[in-house]
Amino acid sequence: MVSENKVVLKENERIDDLERNGYHIIQDTGRFCFGMDAVLLSGFARVKEGAKVLDLGTGTGIIPILLEAKTGAAHLTGLEIQEDSADMARRSVLLNGLEHKIDIVTGDIKEAGSLFDAASFDVITCNPPYMIGQHGITNEGDAKAIARHEILCTLEDVVSQTAKLLKPGGNFFMVHRPFRLAEIMTVLQTYKLEPKRMQLVYPFVDKEPNMVLIEANRGGRPRMTVEKPLIVYREPGVYMPEIYDIYGY
């Protein structure tokens, strides 16, 4: 049940229906709205009953809210460096009456290891900035640029802090771009996060993959399962059945 009387919308903000448990999320189209990558990550992540979960770079809190709807997690925390986004996330948590289950912390991923207790999370998720370098950036302080480009944190920042915060045997779930797959695997193994499961996401069956979903285990043994490809669209504007299932339609 949406409690709109609990929250105040700011200029350019809107409330979107997540089609899950009656949950909604506050977004600002001028900043950065969540995309399919976040939804696919929430469907790929495996969260056991009673797990303690951390989402790094949570943005407006989409992944913790979806994971609360889909899993039996005991508690979820979102870490976000941009105060405007963190504020939207907190208001979305309040909007859905989830303040007892989800905390939003304003802070830097690079300092996550000092913001939380070591080895204190069963699951960590991240939908990090994908792009390296400054190509296409006009303003490094722009919310969209920060979400898409490695301006405030790098892949190694995400992985190194995850390694500190995951419990031994805990799992890390990330969505990224296939063109960085070799680097991703190398960085994960450098920090003793063993890649265990991978799934490539294709926009259409005859196109190249544009996303990769990865699960890694802290201290796991070397052995990785490559799952069958996930195809997004049957035809333009029409999802494949698996995508409808992930969205919950």
C-alpha positions in Angstrom: 0.0 0.0 0.0 1.5 3.3 -1.1 1.4 5.9 1.7 1.7 9.1 -0.3 0.9 11.2 2.7 4.3 10.1 4.2 6.4 11.6 1.5 6.8 14.9 -0.4 7.6 14.9 -4.1 10.1 17.5 -5.2 10.2 19.3 -8.6 10.4 17.0 -11.6 9.8 13.9 -9.5 7.2 11.2 -10.1 6.0 8.0 -8.6 6.4 4.8 -10.7 4.6 1.5 -10.1 7.1 -1.4 -9.7 4.4 -4.0 -10.3 5.7 -5.9 -7.3 4.0 -6.2 -4.0 2.2 -2.9 -4.7 5.6 -1.2 -4.4 6.4 2.2 -6.0 9.5 4.2 -6.5 10.2 7.9 -6.7 12.2 9.0 -9.7 13.4 12.2 -11.3 13.7 12.0 -15.1 16.2 14.8 -15.2 18.7 12.8 -13.1 18.9 9.1 -13.6 16.0 6.6 -13.8 16.7 2.9 -13.2 17.0 0.7 -16.2 16.5 -2.9 -17.2 20.0 -3.8 -15.9 18.9 -3.2 -12.3 15.7 -5.3 -12.8 17.7 -8.1 -14.4 20.2 -8.0 -11.6 17.4 -8.3 -9.0 16.2 -11.4 -10.9 19.7 -12.9 -11.2 20.7 -12.5 -7.5 20.1 -15.4 -5.2 19.2 -14.3 -1.7 18.6 -16.8 1.0 16.0 -16.5 3.8 17.3 -14.3 6.6 20.2 -12.9 4.5 21.8 -9.5 5.2 22.2 -7.6 1.9 24.2 -4.6 0.8 23.7 -2.8 -2.5 26.7 -0.6 -3.6 25.8 2.5 -5.5 22.1 2.0 -4.9 21.0 5.2 -6.7 17.3 5.6 -5.9 17.1 2.3 -4.1 15.6 0.2 -6.9 17.6 -3.0 -6.2 17.0 -3.2 -2.4 13.3 -2.5 -2.9 13.0 -5.2 -5.6 15.0 -7.7 -3.6 12.8 -7.1 -0.5 9.8 -7.8 -2.8 11.3 -11.0 -4.3 13.3 -12.6 -1.5 13.3 -13.5 2.2 16.2 -11.1 3.0 16.2 -10.1 6.7 17.6 -6.7 6.1 18.9 -4.6 3.1 21.2 -1.6 3.0 21.8 0.7 0.1 24.9 2.8 -0.1 24.8 5.9 -2.3 27.3 8.8 -2.7 24.9 11.3 -4.2 22.7 12.9 -1.5 19.9 13.8 -3.9 19.6 10.2 -5.0 19.9 8.8 -1.5 17.2 11.2 -0.4 14.9 9.9 -3.1 15.7 6.3 -2.1 14.9 7.0 1.6 11.5 8.6 0.6 10.8 5.6 -1.6 11.5 3.3 1.3 9.1 5.3 3.5 6.6 5.4 0.7 6.4 1.6 0.7 6.5 1.2 4.5 9.9 -0.6 4.4 11.8 1.6 6.8 12.2 -1.4 9.2 13.7 -3.5 6.4 15.8 -1.2 4.3 18.4 1.4 5.3 19.9 4.0 2.9 23.3 5.2 3.8 25.0 8.2 2.2 28.6 7.4 1.5 31.4 6.6 -0.9 31.9 3.1 -2.2 35.7 3.6 -1.8 35.1 4.0 1.9 32.5 1.2 2.3 35.0 -1.0 4.2 35.1 1.6 7.0 31.4 2.4 7.0 30.3 -1.1 7.7 31.7 -4.0 9.8 34.1 -6.3 8.0 32.6 -9.6 6.8 29.1 -8.5 7.8 27.0 -9.2 4.7 25.8 -12.5 3.2 25.1 -10.9 -0.2 26.4 -7.8 -2.0 24.9 -6.5 -5.2 26.1 -3.7 -7.6 25.1 -2.1 -10.8 28.3 -0.1 -11.2 29.3 2.6 -13.7 30.2 0.8 -16.9 32.2 3.3 -18.9 35.9 4.0 -18.6 37.4 7.4 -19.4 35.8 10.7 -20.1 34.2 10.2 -23.6 30.9 11.9 -23.9 31.0 13.6 -20.5 30.1 17.3 -20.4 29.8 17.7 -16.6 31.5 15.3 -14.2 29.1 16.4 -11.5 26.0 15.4 -13.5 24.0 12.5 -11.9 23.7 10.6 -15.2 27.5 10.9 -15.9 28.3 9.7 -12.4 25.9 6.7 -12.8 27.4 5.7 -16.2 31.1 6.6 -16.0 33.8 5.6 -13.6 34.1 9.2 -12.2 33.7 8.5 -8.5 34.6 4.8 -8.3 36.2 2.1 -10.4 35.5 -1.6 -10.9 38.4 -2.3 -8.6 37.0 0.0 -5.9 33.7 -2.0 -6.0 35.4 -5.4 -5.9 38.0 -4.5 -3.3 35.4 -3.2 -0.9 33.0 -6.1 -1.6 35.8 -8.5 -0.6 36.2 -6.7 2.8 32.4 -6.7 3.5 31.3 -10.1 2.4 31.2 -13.0 4.9 33.4 -16.0 3.9 31.3 -18.0 1.5 29.1 -14.9 0.8 28.0 -14.0 -2.7 28.5 -11.0 -4.9 26.2 -10.2 -7.8 26.9 -7.7 -10.5 25.7 -6.5 -13.9 28.2 -5.1 -16.3 29.2 -4.8 -20.0 30.6 -7.8 -21.9 33.4 -5.7 -23.4 35.0 -5.6 -19.9 34.6 -9.3 -19.1 38.3 -10.2 -19.1 39.1 -7.3 -16.7 36.1 -8.3 -14.5 37.3 -11.9 -14.1 40.8 -10.8 -13.4 39.8 -8.2 -10.7 37.4 -10.6 -9.0 40.1 -13.3 -8.7 42.7 -10.8 -7.5 40.4 -10.1 -4.5 39.6 -13.8 -3.9 36.0 -13.5 -5.2 35.7 -16.6 -7.4 33.4 -16.3 -10.4 30.7 -19.0 -10.1 27.9 -18.1 -12.5 27.5 -16.0 -15.6 24.7 -15.1 -17.9 25.0 -13.0 -21.1 22.0 -10.8 -22.0 21.1 -10.2 -25.6 18.7 -7.4 -26.8 17.6 -9.7 -29.7 18.5 -13.3 -30.6 20.6 -12.1 -33.6 22.4 -9.3 -31.9 25.6 -9.2 -29.8 25.2 -9.3 -26.0 25.0 -5.9 -24.3 25.0 -7.0 -20.6 26.6 -9.7 -18.5 25.3 -10.9 -15.1 27.9 -12.4 -12.8 27.9 -14.2 -9.4 31.1 -14.5 -7.4 31.7 -16.3 -4.1 34.2 -15.1 -1.5 36.7 -17.9 -1.1 35.0 -20.2 -3.5 36.7 -23.0 -5.5 37.3 -22.4 -9.2 34.3 -23.7 -11.2 31.9 -21.5 -13.1 28.5 -22.2 -14.7 27.6 -20.3 -17.8 23.8 -20.1 -17.9 21.8 -20.1 -21.2 21.6 -16.7 -22.8 18.9 -14.3 -21.8 17.1 -12.7 -24.8 15.2 -9.5 -24.0 13.0 -8.9 -27.0 11.1 -11.3 -29.2 10.4 -8.4 -31.5 10.7 -4.6 -31.0 8.5 -3.6 -28.1 7.6 -7.3 -27.2 9.6 -9.0 -24.4 10.5 -12.6 -24.3 8.5 -14.6 -21.6 11.5 -14.8 -19.3 11.7 -11.0 -19.1 8.0 -10.7 -18.3 8.6 -13.2 -15.5 11.5 -11.2 -14.1 9.5 -8.0 -14.2 6.6 -9.8 -12.5 4.0 -8.9 -15.2 
